[in-house]
């Protein structure tokens, strides 16, 4: 997907989120790294459509991973930043790619440490299938089949100087 394709899909995702529950108690929370930038883009689109700013936040799920013990002695841990209140709100977790479901499971665990949202939903730009856990997105920009040995790479301008989605060769596990 090129920039235009991604922008069209983000606009459609924002419409779907608004149609499903409005914006009154909506909080968009991106999973670090690229989910944060996508959540901010969705918040901008919602603001353009409704005239109202939607609170956003970010999750760093490193400490909540189920493979934390295997990632080495010095994992890079970023910050989690949530709006002051998520309890009784509709929280939409935003991520770039949904694959096994393990990242989302970690995000759910972390959110539970910060409050009890009225509802938690999942929005992903790309669903590549291959679930290892029973987790399904509420909002999907695009579902793709990825051939063996390849992975989905999402680029965002803030990190990669581009807005696009590509498949690339899988990186070998260390």
KOLZA-491967 format. One record per residue (C-alpha): residue in three letters; x, y, z. Coordinates in steps of 0.25 Angstrom, whole numbers, plus 5000, padded with zeros to 4 digits. Example, Ala and Ser with C-alpha at 12.3 -4.5 7.8 and 13.67 -1.06 7.14 Angstrom:
BEGIN
(atom ALA,(5049,4982,5031))
(atom SER,(5055,4996,5029))
//
This chain:
BEGIN
(atom UNK,(5000,5000,5000))
(atom UNK,(5005,5014,4997))
(atom UNK,(5003,5027,5004))
(atom UNK,(4989,5029,4997))
(atom UNK,(4985,5015,5000))
(atom UNK,(4989,5016,5015))
(atom UNK,(4982,5030,5016))
(atom UNK,(4969,5024,5010))
(atom UNK,(4969,5013,5020))
(atom UNK,(4972,5021,5032))
(atom UNK,(4960,5030,5028))
(atom UNK,(4951,5018,5027))
(atom UNK,(4956,5013,5040))
(atom UNK,(4953,5026,5047))
(atom UNK,(4939,5026,5041))
(atom UNK,(4937,5011,5046))
(atom UNK,(4941,5015,5060))
(atom UNK,(4932,5027,5060))
(atom UNK,(4920,5019,5054))
(atom UNK,(4922,5008,5065))
(atom UNK,(4922,5017,5077))
(atom UNK,(4924,5032,5074))
(atom UNK,(4935,5041,5080))
(atom UNK,(4929,5045,5094))
(atom UNK,(4937,5036,5103))
(atom UNK,(4947,5031,5092))
(atom UNK,(4962,5029,5095))
(atom UNK,(4972,5024,5085))
(atom UNK,(4984,5017,5090))
(atom UNK,(4995,5013,5081))
(atom UNK,(5005,5001,5083))
(atom UNK,(5019,5006,5082))
(atom UNK,(5025,5008,5072))
(atom UNK,(5017,5010,5060))
(atom UNK,(5003,5008,5066))
(atom UNK,(5006,5022,5073))
(atom UNK,(5007,5029,5060))
(atom UNK,(4995,5022,5054))
(atom UNK,(4987,5026,5067))
(atom UNK,(4991,5040,5066))
(atom UNK,(4987,5041,5051))
(atom UNK,(4974,5034,5054))
(atom UNK,(4971,5045,5065))
(atom UNK,(4974,5056,5055))
(atom UNK,(4964,5050,5045))
(atom UNK,(4954,5049,5056))
(atom UNK,(4956,5063,5060))
(atom UNK,(4955,5068,5045))
(atom UNK,(4941,5060,5045))
(atom UNK,(4935,5064,5058))
(atom UNK,(4942,5077,5062))
(atom UNK,(4946,5070,5075))
(atom UNK,(4960,5066,5080))
(atom UNK,(4961,5051,5084))
(atom UNK,(4971,5048,5096))
(atom UNK,(4982,5039,5091))
(atom UNK,(4992,5030,5098))
(atom UNK,(5004,5020,5096))
(atom UNK,(5007,5007,5102))
(atom UNK,(5021,5001,5103))
(atom UNK,(5018,4986,5105))
(atom UNK,(5032,4981,5107))
(atom UNK,(5030,4978,5122))
(atom UNK,(5017,4970,5119))
(atom UNK,(5023,4961,5108))
(atom UNK,(5021,4946,5110))
(atom UNK,(5036,4945,5104))
(atom UNK,(5042,4955,5113))
(atom UNK,(5052,4946,5119))
(atom UNK,(5057,4942,5105))
(atom UNK,(5059,4956,5100))
(atom UNK,(5073,4958,5107))
(atom UNK,(5078,4965,5119))
(atom UNK,(5076,4979,5114))
(atom UNK,(5063,4981,5107))
(atom UNK,(5059,4995,5102))
(atom UNK,(5048,5000,5110))
(atom UNK,(5040,5012,5105))
(atom UNK,(5030,5020,5113))
(atom UNK,(5015,5017,5114))
(atom UNK,(5007,5030,5114))
(atom UNK,(4992,5029,5116))
(atom UNK,(4982,5040,5118))
(atom UNK,(4979,5043,5132))
(atom UNK,(4966,5035,5132))
(atom UNK,(4963,5022,5124))
(atom UNK,(4953,5016,5134))
(atom UNK,(4939,5016,5129))
(atom UNK,(4944,5021,5115))
(atom UNK,(4944,5014,5101))
(atom UNK,(4958,5010,5099))
(atom UNK,(4963,5007,5085))
(atom UNK,(4976,5000,5084))
(atom UNK,(4983,5003,5071))
(atom UNK,(4994,4995,5065))
(atom UNK,(5001,4994,5051))
(atom UNK,(5000,4979,5049))
(atom UNK,(4993,4968,5056))
(atom UNK,(4999,4955,5055))
(atom UNK,(5000,4945,5066))
(atom UNK,(4992,4953,5076))
(atom UNK,(5003,4953,5087))
(atom UNK,(5006,4968,5086))
(atom UNK,(4991,4971,5088))
(atom UNK,(4990,4961,5100))
(atom UNK,(5002,4969,5106))
(atom UNK,(4995,4982,5103))
(atom UNK,(4982,4977,5110))
(atom UNK,(4990,4973,5122))
(atom UNK,(4996,4987,5123))
(atom UNK,(4983,4995,5121))
(atom UNK,(4977,4987,5133))
(atom UNK,(4988,4992,5142))
(atom UNK,(4984,5007,5139))
(atom UNK,(4969,5005,5140))
(atom UNK,(4956,4998,5136))
(atom UNK,(4951,5004,5123))
(atom UNK,(4936,5002,5119))
(atom UNK,(4940,4995,5106))
(atom UNK,(4953,4992,5100))
(atom UNK,(4954,4990,5084))
(atom UNK,(4965,4987,5075))
(atom UNK,(4968,4995,5062))
(atom UNK,(4980,4990,5053))
(atom UNK,(4984,4995,5039))
(atom UNK,(4988,4981,5034))
(atom UNK,(4983,4968,5039))
(atom UNK,(4992,4957,5034))
(atom UNK,(4985,4945,5040))
(atom UNK,(4994,4934,5047))
(atom UNK,(4988,4936,5061))
(atom UNK,(4993,4928,5073))
(atom UNK,(4983,4934,5083))
(atom UNK,(4968,4936,5081))
(atom UNK,(4969,4951,5078))
(atom UNK,(4962,4958,5067))
(atom UNK,(4962,4972,5063))
(atom UNK,(4949,4981,5063))
(atom UNK,(4954,4990,5052))
(atom UNK,(4964,4985,5040))
(atom UNK,(4969,4994,5030))
(atom UNK,(4973,4982,5021))
(atom UNK,(4975,4967,5023))
(atom UNK,(4986,4961,5015))
(atom UNK,(4992,4947,5013))
(atom UNK,(5007,4947,5014))
(atom UNK,(5015,4936,5008))
(atom UNK,(5024,4928,5017))
(atom UNK,(5038,4935,5020))
(atom UNK,(5032,4949,5019))
(atom UNK,(5026,4959,5029))
(atom UNK,(5018,4972,5028))
(atom UNK,(5026,4985,5030))
(atom UNK,(5018,4998,5032))
(atom UNK,(5025,5011,5030))
(atom UNK,(5021,5024,5036))
(atom UNK,(5027,5038,5033))
(atom UNK,(5031,5041,5048))
(atom UNK,(5041,5029,5048))
(atom UNK,(5043,5024,5034))
(atom UNK,(5040,5037,5025))
(atom UNK,(5029,5030,5018))
(atom UNK,(5015,5025,5019))
(atom UNK,(5013,5011,5013))
(atom UNK,(5012,4996,5015))
(atom UNK,(5021,4986,5009))
(atom UNK,(5024,4971,5011))
(atom UNK,(5039,4969,5013))
(atom UNK,(5048,4957,5016))
(atom UNK,(5046,4952,5031))
(atom UNK,(5058,4956,5040))
(atom UNK,(5065,4943,5046))
(atom UNK,(5062,4941,5061))
(atom UNK,(5074,4943,5070))
//
